């Protein structure tokens, strides 16, 4: 397993090979100085590349019984936050890109997301369902400040009174309070802020381009003061890394105004597993073996178990102990609810513009 050094502002420095790799080969001296150029380029910071995509559909159906929503919208593929544990990393493999460095630096922006959403909601067959924004990659990652795709999606939902929830670890969600707060007052919106650690140094290497822990707590407070039902996601729980902080995170989130909470045990599907283990060896070499041993204790002896009933919570004594600690911490601070119930009855189908682009006369 390669052990590259840390790259400033990135969760990994490894452009890991993946299941769908189609291009391979060895470097060779072609007489044009290519090897020397490649060697020098390896020391340059990896810039972010935005790839615009016009998608055919934007609503993804959920068939998992352990997820509390029916539909999801992810305005972006890939995420600049660079969270080493992100379970969405393997989706870049389907595009023949690396789930490692490419996932953090080659971001697919679904520029026609709002248009496709309006069409889907206007369909005669559509019935309102629980909708989540940012279930896979963060809808408020840095590029959203420039492109505003997430905001355009919210404008569509606002225009037809469709309920939605948001999961984010970004303070960028505060920008859209003019849309979110009025809908929240009518039972149509809720936001969940992911707080993985209160330790700024740990957060910087675990989630290198995400907001600092204190900034996220400030976002919770801002949302709560604006009347938005706000919850906290203490996820993922990583044994011996952020697991000792469970109670402190719940307490800090409650003090900031969070009124609901949920938690998920670390998941290591596909290429996330070697990426995470390389990260452990790099940042916590003396603790790495112990962390992986505890993970396997909670996964039936394996690094990961994708079974619906086990993938979020794990199994066994240690998984149950973590669950008990989390539940008791929530109870102490009045956060017994996992989710905020939203109102689907107010939905009105949006009107589509005329096919010929002309304004209607009557």
LINJO-V343416 format. One record per residue. N is the residue number from 1. RES is the residue in one small letter. SS is DSSP state (hx for helix, st for strand, lp for the rest). OMEGA is omega as a letter, one per 20 degrees, with the letter a starting at -180 (NA if undefined). D_CENTER is the distance of its C-alpha to the mean C-alpha in Angstrom with 2 decimals. Layout:
# LINJO-V343416
n/res/ss/omega/d_center
N/RES/SS/OMEGA/D_CENTER
N/RES/SS/OMEGA/D_CENTER
This chain:
# LINJO-V343416
n/res/ss/omega/d_center
1/x/lp/r/26.30
2/x/lp/r/26.03
3/x/lp/a/25.40
4/x/lp/r/24.64
5/x/lp/a/24.73
6/x/lp/r/21.95
7/x/lp/a/21.02
8/x/lp/r/20.62
9/x/lp/r/17.26
10/x/lp/r/15.64
11/x/lp/r/14.01
12/x/lp/r/16.51
13/x/lp/a/19.76
14/x/lp/r/20.10
15/x/lp/a/20.06
16/x/lp/r/20.20
17/x/lp/a/22.28
18/x/lp/a/20.70
19/x/lp/a/22.01
20/x/lp/r/22.86
21/x/lp/a/24.38
22/x/lp/a/27.47
23/x/lp/r/28.66
24/x/lp/a/30.40
25/x/lp/a/33.49
26/x/lp/r/35.00
27/x/lp/r/35.60
28/x/lp/a/39.26
29/x/lp/a/41.64
30/x/lp/r/42.38
31/x/lp/a/44.83
32/x/lp/r/42.75
33/x/lp/a/41.08
34/x/hx/a/37.72
35/x/hx/r/37.14
36/x/hx/r/37.83
37/x/hx/r/35.48
38/x/hx/a/32.61
39/x/hx/r/33.30
40/x/hx/a/33.20
41/x/hx/a/30.00
42/x/lp/a/28.18
43/x/lp/r/28.71
44/x/lp/r/27.25
45/x/lp/r/23.76
46/x/lp/a/21.35
47/x/lp/r/20.79
48/x/lp/r/17.86
49/x/st/r/18.94
50/x/st/r/17.82
51/x/st/a/18.87
52/x/st/a/19.59
53/x/st/r/19.55
54/x/lp/a/21.32
55/x/lp/r/19.88
56/x/lp/r/22.15
57/x/lp/a/19.81
58/x/lp/r/16.55
59/x/lp/r/16.37
60/x/st/r/15.07
61/x/st/r/16.85
62/x/lp/r/15.66
63/x/lp/a/18.39
64/x/lp/a/16.94
65/x/lp/a/18.99
66/x/lp/r/16.60
67/x/lp/a/13.94
68/x/lp/r/15.21
69/x/lp/a/14.90
70/x/lp/a/16.89
71/x/st/r/15.23
72/x/st/r/11.92
73/x/st/r/11.51
74/x/lp/a/9.17
75/x/lp/a/11.36
76/x/st/r/10.29
77/x/st/a/10.26
78/x/lp/a/9.45
79/x/lp/r/7.94
80/x/lp/a/10.55
81/x/lp/r/8.94
82/x/lp/r/10.10
83/x/lp/a/8.69
84/x/lp/a/11.35
85/x/lp/a/10.08
86/x/lp/a/6.99
87/x/lp/r/8.35
88/x/lp/a/7.62
89/x/hx/a/10.09
90/x/hx/r/13.09
91/x/hx/r/12.60
92/x/hx/r/14.11
93/x/hx/a/17.10
94/x/hx/r/18.07
95/x/hx/a/18.61
96/x/lp/r/20.71
97/x/lp/a/18.54
98/x/lp/r/17.57
99/x/lp/r/14.32
100/x/lp/a/15.27
101/x/hx/r/16.31
102/x/hx/a/16.09
103/x/hx/a/12.34
104/x/hx/a/12.24
105/x/hx/r/15.36
106/x/st/a/15.84
107/x/st/r/13.53
108/x/st/a/14.49
109/x/st/a/14.94
110/x/st/a/16.00
111/x/lp/r/18.79
112/x/lp/a/20.50
113/x/hx/a/17.66
114/x/hx/r/19.70
115/x/hx/a/22.84
116/x/hx/r/21.56
117/x/hx/r/20.11
118/x/hx/r/23.50
119/x/hx/a/25.32
120/x/hx/a/23.42
121/x/hx/a/23.98
122/x/hx/a/27.59
123/x/lp/r/28.39
124/x/lp/a/31.16
125/x/lp/a/29.39
126/x/lp/r/26.22
127/x/lp/a/26.01
128/x/lp/r/23.40
129/x/lp/r/20.71
130/x/lp/a/17.78
131/x/st/r/15.03
132/x/st/r/11.36
133/x/st/r/9.55
134/x/lp/a/5.90
135/x/lp/a/5.72
136/x/lp/r/4.66
137/x/lp/a/3.80
138/x/lp/a/4.33
139/x/lp/r/7.76
140/x/lp/r/9.45
141/x/lp/a/9.20
142/x/lp/a/12.91
143/x/lp/r/14.30
144/x/hx/r/13.81
145/x/hx/a/16.67
146/x/hx/a/18.91
147/x/hx/r/18.06
148/x/lp/a/17.25
149/x/hx/r/15.91
150/x/hx/r/13.67
151/x/hx/r/16.85
152/x/hx/r/18.97
153/x/hx/r/17.01
154/x/hx/r/17.53
155/x/hx/r/21.14
156/x/hx/a/21.70
157/x/hx/r/20.42
158/x/hx/a/22.50
159/x/hx/a/25.48
160/x/hx/r/25.68
161/x/lp/r/24.56
162/x/lp/a/21.73
163/x/lp/r/19.68
164/x/st/r/15.88
165/x/st/r/13.13
166/x/st/r/10.09
167/x/st/a/7.11
168/x/st/r/6.51
169/x/lp/a/7.78
170/x/lp/r/10.04
171/x/hx/a/13.66
172/x/hx/r/13.77
173/x/hx/a/13.46
174/x/hx/r/17.02
175/x/hx/a/18.40
176/x/hx/r/18.14
177/x/hx/r/19.88
178/x/hx/r/22.91
179/x/hx/a/21.27
180/x/hx/a/19.14
181/x/hx/r/21.92
182/x/hx/r/24.68
183/x/hx/r/22.67
184/x/hx/r/21.65
185/x/lp/r/25.40
186/x/lp/r/26.10
187/x/lp/a/23.62
188/x/lp/a/21.30
189/x/st/r/18.12
190/x/st/a/15.99
191/x/st/r/13.08
192/x/st/a/11.10
193/x/st/a/10.33
194/x/st/r/8.71
195/x/lp/a/11.75
196/x/lp/a/11.99
197/x/lp/r/15.42
198/x/lp/a/18.23
199/x/lp/a/19.59
200/x/hx/a/19.02
201/x/hx/r/20.29
202/x/hx/a/17.99
203/x/hx/a/14.91
204/x/hx/r/16.26
205/x/hx/a/16.42
206/x/hx/a/13.35
207/x/lp/a/10.93
208/x/lp/a/13.63
209/x/lp/r/12.59
210/x/lp/r/10.60
211/x/lp/r/12.97
212/x/lp/r/15.49
213/x/hx/a/15.67
214/x/hx/r/18.65
215/x/hx/r/17.13
216/x/hx/r/14.35
217/x/hx/r/17.28
218/x/hx/r/19.15
219/x/hx/r/16.53
220/x/hx/a/16.84
221/x/hx/a/20.58
222/x/hx/r/20.61
223/x/hx/a/18.87
224/x/hx/a/21.16
225/x/hx/r/24.18
226/x/lp/r/23.50
227/x/lp/a/23.70
228/x/lp/r/20.12
229/x/st/a/19.28
230/x/st/r/16.53
231/x/st/r/15.06
232/x/st/r/13.35
233/x/st/r/10.87
234/x/st/a/12.58
235/x/st/i/10.24
236/x/st/r/10.87
237/x/st/a/14.60
238/x/lp/a/16.28
239/x/lp/r/20.07
240/x/lp/r/22.19
241/x/lp/r/19.36
242/x/lp/a/17.58
243/x/hx/r/19.19
244/x/hx/a/22.28
245/x/hx/a/20.42
246/x/hx/a/19.37
247/x/hx/a/22.28
248/x/hx/r/22.08
249/x/hx/r/18.47
250/x/hx/a/19.42
251/x/hx/a/22.60
252/x/hx/r/21.17
253/x/hx/r/18.63
254/x/hx/r/21.60
255/x/hx/r/23.83
256/x/hx/r/21.49
257/x/lp/r/21.60
258/x/lp/a/18.88
259/x/lp/r/20.60
260/x/st/a/18.33
261/x/st/r/16.07
262/x/st/a/14.42
263/x/st/a/13.64
264/x/st/r/12.64
265/x/st/r/14.54
266/x/lp/r/13.26
267/x/lp/a/12.92
268/x/lp/r/14.53
269/x/lp/r/14.88
270/x/lp/a/16.95
271/x/lp/r/16.52
272/x/hx/a/13.95
273/x/hx/r/17.09
274/x/hx/r/19.37
275/x/hx/a/16.86
276/x/hx/a/16.12
277/x/hx/r/19.85
278/x/hx/r/20.84
279/x/hx/r/18.70
280/x/hx/a/20.47
281/x/hx/a/23.81
282/x/hx/a/23.32
283/x/hx/a/22.28
284/x/lp/a/23.70
285/x/lp/a/26.52
286/x/lp/a/28.64
287/x/lp/a/25.97
288/x/hx/a/24.25
289/x/hx/a/26.66
290/x/hx/r/26.48
291/x/hx/a/22.67
292/x/hx/r/22.76
293/x/hx/r/25.81
294/x/hx/r/24.16
295/x/hx/r/21.12
296/x/hx/r/23.77
297/x/hx/a/25.65
298/x/lp/a/22.77
299/x/lp/r/22.28
300/x/lp/r/25.93
301/x/lp/a/26.85
302/x/lp/r/24.14
303/x/lp/a/21.09
304/x/lp/r/19.02
305/x/lp/a/20.05
306/x/lp/r/18.18
307/x/lp/a/20.55
308/x/lp/a/19.01
309/x/lp/a/20.89
310/x/lp/a/19.93
311/x/lp/a/16.52
312/x/lp/a/14.71
313/x/lp/a/17.72
314/x/lp/a/19.83
315/x/lp/r/23.61
316/x/hx/a/26.68
317/x/hx/a/28.01
318/x/hx/r/25.34
319/x/hx/r/22.47
320/x/hx/r/24.73
321/x/hx/r/25.57
322/x/hx/r/22.00
323/x/hx/r/21.58
324/x/hx/r/24.89
325/x/hx/a/24.09
326/x/hx/a/20.94
327/x/hx/a/22.94
328/x/hx/r/25.85
329/x/hx/r/23.94
330/x/hx/a/22.50
331/x/hx/r/26.04
332/x/hx/a/27.60
333/x/lp/r/25.58
334/x/lp/r/25.83
335/x/lp/a/22.25
336/x/lp/r/23.30
337/x/st/r/21.19
338/x/lp/a/17.88
339/x/lp/r/17.15
340/x/lp/r/19.06
341/x/lp/a/21.17
342/x/lp/a/21.18
343/x/lp/r/24.19
344/x/lp/a/24.26
345/x/lp/a/27.99
346/x/lp/a/28.01
347/x/lp/r/26.47
348/x/lp/a/28.77
349/x/lp/r/28.49
350/x/lp/r/28.07
351/x/lp/r/31.00
352/x/lp/r/30.64
353/x/lp/r/32.65
354/x/lp/a/35.89
355/x/lp/a/35.63
356/x/lp/r/38.13
357/x/lp/a/36.24
358/x/lp/r/39.22
359/x/lp/r/39.21
360/x/lp/a/40.64
361/x/lp/a/44.16
362/x/lp/NA/44.33
